[in-house]
Amino acid sequence: MKNEKLINRRNFLKLGVKAGGGAIALSAIPIQLMGADEVTEAEPLAQAMGYVLDAATVDTAKFPKRAGEAGAKQFCYNCALYAGKPEDELAPCSIFQNRPVRGAGWCNAWVAKS
């Protein structure tokens, strides 16, 4: 005698309906693009990346990437990692796990948008 449960067409369809219902229920859960709290300059990752809320306050001796005429044009809002529009005050940044950063800010991971 076999104690194994056979999968027949009826059981297969029941399983499919249950899986489909679960997928629909999961898709109804909203996913936030932006983390809950804004990145601060005091956080260890922010300090390591040289993140500042105001790009004008960057220590160009420590971060020469921001020095000069080209560096003066670097802001979070025109970085490829910034997920907002240039006019947004706050938007998610992929460096900080999609937590919001200031558009007028800057960090050493700045990359020009293409």
Secondary structure, DSSP 4 states (H G I P E B T S, - for coil): ---SPP--HHHHHHHHHHHHHHHHHHHTS---SS-SS---TTSHHHHHHT-BSSGGG--TTT-GGG-HHHHTT--GGGBTTB-S-TT-SEEEEGGGTTEEEETT-B-TT--B--
